[in-house]
Amino acid sequence: MSTRFDRIVEDNAWCPGCGNFSILLLLKEALEEAGLDPLGTVVVSGIGQAAKTPQYMSVNMFNGLHGRALSVAQGLKVANPSLTVIAEGGDGDMYGEGGNHFMAAIRRNAGIVNVVHNNMVYGLTKGQASPTSARGFKTPVQVEGVHTEPFNPIATAISLDASLVIRTFSGNKEHCKAMLKIALAHKGYVLIDIFQPCVTFNKTNTFKWFKENIYELPTTYDPTDKVKAFEKSLESHPFPIGIIYKSPSKSTLEEALRYESALSDAPLYTHRVDYRLLSGEMDKYI
């Protein structure tokens, strides 16, 4: 289907068969079906193959430093809460270089959607192990195999009481798009960890491997049961996909800051700056 978020791109850097293509397509369709406005949507990314996603969309975008997408995304949402803000990146970008920002974003609960392309490898830098690579995974750098325990983003997010925690698979298009639409409609921070194959640098966690090692959570599953959700986060081979955890309603970062503001309830971007007062304050320290 065509969407208002489509952009004509003459040169795409992704390899044929990359899971990023599916995520790009499904994200655009989810945004369209959710009735969101491209002018009111911002996609923020860092560095990596997944982080190139906003370059292939008709949206406002900010492409910044490695691992720093969440910092910018939170600032945008606080400054203008009316925006739909998406922080997009790969497992290395978000959980490795951006790991500290990942945990801080969960705790602050800004109303952003954190889309993570999880292919369990560094793709842009040609195949090193990422934070989510399994023990024993061999690469040109880890020639004897990875010896560290893989990072578990789902368990981490639940332990920090993330507002909404989702996992899905790029190869299950119906499920993935449904999960993206739920994420976009949610109020508060959302982690949506999307399994996807890297067809060039990860010959272990292939499309076939993911299909054989996931299962959809049943409709009887209760995502508000934190203990049960944490138990699900520790499952593997197969991994559960769906809404794994949903926290009880709580205030967002942008709401909390507005309540604390002594200036007004107006969004930050509408506040006028008195440069004379600002210069006077700066002169005290210069």
N, C-alpha and C positions, 0 to 999 in steps of 0.2 A: 504494500500500500504506500502511496505517496503521502508525505506529511509536510507541515509547515516548517519542520526542523531539518528537512533535507538540504544538503549543500552539494553543489557540483564540485567534485574533487578530481583533478587530473592525475595526481600522483599520490597514491596511498602507500605508506611504508610497511604495511603488514604483509606477512607471508600468505600465499594462497592456503586456505584451510584454517587459518588462525581463528580461535574462538572470539577474538575481539570483533570480528565482523558481525557475528550474531548479537553480541551485546550492544554494539552501536545501533543495529537495526531495531532491536527490541526496545532499547531506551527511547529512541525517537518515536516509535509507535506508542509506547506507554505514555509519553508526554502528550502526544496528540490525542489519544483516547481519554486522557485525564482532563482535556480541555484547557491545558496550560498555554500561556502566551510565550512565544520565543523571546519577545522583548523583556518579559518579566522573569526570564530564566537565566541563571548563571551557572556555568560548569567550570569548576576550578580543578586544576591538575598540577602535578609536579613533573617528574622526569620518568621516562620509560615508554615502552610500546603502548601500554594501556593509557598512559597519560596523554597520548596523542588524540584520544577520542574527541575532545571538544573541537579540535581543528577540522574535523569532518562533519560538523553540525552547524546549523544556522541558529546560533545562540550567542549570548554574551559569554565571553570566556576569559579566564586568567590562567596563563601557563607560567608557573613559578619555579621555585627551587625544589630540589629532590627532597621528598618527604614533608614538604611544608604546605600542601594543599589545604589541610584541615584548618590551619591557622588563618589563612586568608578567607576560607569559607565561613568561619565563625564570625570574623570581622564584618563581612558583607551582610550576614544575616542580622547581626546586631545593629548595624548602621541603617539597614532598610528591611525590616521584617516582612514586608509584602513580597519580597523576592522569593522565587523557588531556587534554592541553592543546592547544588550537587557537587560533592568532592569526589573526584574520580582518579583511580590509580591502580597499580598492580600490587601484588602481595609484598614485593620488595620495597616499593615506594611507601606504602601505607604502614606495613608492619615492621619493616627494617629501619630505613632512614627516618621514617615518620612515626616510629613506635611510641615515643613519648607524647607526641601530639595526638595520636590515636587514643591513648588512655585519658588525656586531659579533655579531649572532645566528648568522650563518653560521660565523664563526670560533670562537665558543664551543661550538657544537654541542650545545645543550640539546635534549632529546628532545621537541620541539614540532613541530606541523604548521602551517606558514605558508600559509594559503589566501589567494591574492590574486585578486580579481575585476578582470581587466584589460580595460577597455572603451575605453582610450586617450583618456579625457576626464574632466574633473571634472563629476560629475553633480549633487551636492548644491548646489554654488554656481553652477549654471546654465550649464555649457558652456565653461569655459576649457580651454585645452590642458593636458594632464597630462604627466608625464615620459615616457610611452610614445607620445605623439602623434607622428605622422609629420611629416617636413618638408613644408611646404606646406599643412598642415591649417589651415583657416580657422575662426575662432571670432569671437564678438562682441568679444573682446579682441584676439586676433591677427588683425586684419582683413586684413592682407596675407599671412597664412599663417605658420606656425611656421618659424623659421629655424634652430633648434637641432637637433642630432642627437638622435634618441630614445634614451632609456635602454634598455639591453639587460639585463634582470634575469637571463636565463638565462646569458649570457656572464659576467656579474659573479659569479654564484653558482658557476659552474664554476671560474673563475679563483681563487676563494677556497677551493676544494676542499670545497664543500658536500656533506654526507653523501648527500643524494638530491635530484635536480632533475627536476621533472616539468612538462610543459605539456599542457593539454588544452583542450577547447572545450565550453561549456555546452550547445550545440546537439546534440552527440553524446553522448546520455545514457548509453548503454552504456559507452562509453570513459571518460567523465568519472567515473562511479560506480566503475568498476574502478580508476581511478587514485587516487581518494580512499581506497578500501579498502587499496591498497598503501601509501599515505602513512600511514594510521592504524596499520598493522602495523609500520612501520619504527622502528628504534631510532636516535635521533639527529635532527638538524634536517632538516626536509623543506620544500623550496619547491615548492608546486604552483600554478603560474601558470595561471589559467583565463581563456581568451578568452571574452568575452561582449559582446553588443551593448547599447548604450545607445540605445534607440529614439527618445528625445526630443532629445538634444543631440549625437549623433554620427550624421550621415546618410551618412558615408563608410564607416565600418567597421561595416556592417550584418550581420545574420544571413547574408544571401546572400554578402556579401563574405568573411566568415570561412569559410563552407563552400567557397568557391572558392579560398581562399588558405591552406589547411592540408592536410597529408597525414599519415597514420599511419606511424610508423617500422616497417620490416619486422621480422619475428621474428628475422631473422638479424643484426640490429643489436646490437652489444656496447656497452652503456652504461658499462662499466668502462674503456673506452679513452678516456682523458681528452683526448687530442689530437683524436680523431675527434668526441668530444662537443662540444669547443669549435668545431670546424668546423661542426657541426650548429647550434650556437647562433647562428652568423652567417648562416645561411640565412634567406631571406625570400621571400614571394610565389612559392612557398608556404613556410609555416613548418612545421617538423616538430612533431608532437605525440606524446607518449608519455613513457617514462622516458628522458630525454636523458643523464643522468649519474648514476652510483652510485659513490661513493668506497669504497675498501677500508675494512674495519671499523676504527673508532677509538673511543676512549672519549668518553662524553658529558660535558657540564658537570656534571651532578648526580653522576656517578660520580667525576669528578676532585675535586670539592669534598668528597665523603665520605672519600676517601682522605687528603685533606689535613687533615681535621678532627681536632683533638686531644681532642674531647669524647667522641664515640662514633660508631658507624655508624648510629645512629637518625636518621630524617629530621628536618629542622630544626623542623618544626611540633610535634614531640613534646618538644623541649627545654624545660625549665622555666627561667624567667628569675628570677635572684636580684636583686630590685629594690634591696636594700640595697647590694649590690656595685655595681650600675649607678649608683645615686645617688652613691655615694662617688667613682666615676670622673668623673661629670659635675661634681661639686663642685670638682674640681681645675681646671676650666676656666671656671667661672662666678663 
